[in-house]
Amino acid sequence: MIKVKTFGEPLELFRARNELNELDERVNQFIADNAIRKVISVSDSTTNEEGSTIGLIRVLVYEE
């Protein structure tokens, strides 16, 4: 069965690199904790409707 999981992270000025690392750790921990063997897609989105950055949303598509 194919499933989708989203992860969100607010972005603060001058902390983006740390926030990306923290988000990577959360996603990797989710994959390990749930014994996911096949990742189909990972994508990021960083803009709101006006085009300004408000946070980061990472979408993980995987197969159970």
N, C-alpha and C positions, 0 to 999 in steps of 0.2 A: 504494500500500500504506500502510495506517495503522500507525504505530509509536508506542510509548510510551517515554519517557526520564525517569528520576528523578534528582534532584539532592538531596544532603543537606548540611546545614550545622548544626553544633552551635551552640547559643545560649548566650551568656555574659551575666551580669548587666551592664546598662548598655552593652552593645555591640550590642543588637538592630538598631538602625538601620544601623550599619555592616555587620553580617552580612547584612541584607536587600539592601543595595546590592551587596555582593560576590556574593551569589547571583544577583541580577538580571544582573550583568555576565557571570557564568558561563553563564547560560541564553542571553543574547543572543549571546555568542560562539559557543556551540554552534549556534544558529540560523544565524549568519553563516557559520561554517566548513563547515556541511553544506548550504548553499544551500537551506534550507527555505523554501518559498514559501507553505505553507498551515499555519497553526497552528489546530488544532481546539479545544484546551482547555489551560488552565494552572490548576492548583489547588495549594493549600498545606495541609499538615497540621502541627500543632504540639503534639499531646498524646500521651501514652502511655496505657496501659490504666487507670491510676489517675487520669488527668486532669491530671497535672502536665506542665509543659513540659520537654522534654528536648532538643529540636532541631527543625529545620524540614526538612520533605521537600516538595519541589516536583515535581509531575508534569506533564510536557509531553506532550501528545498531538498528533501532527503527521502530515501526509501527505507521502510522498515523491513 
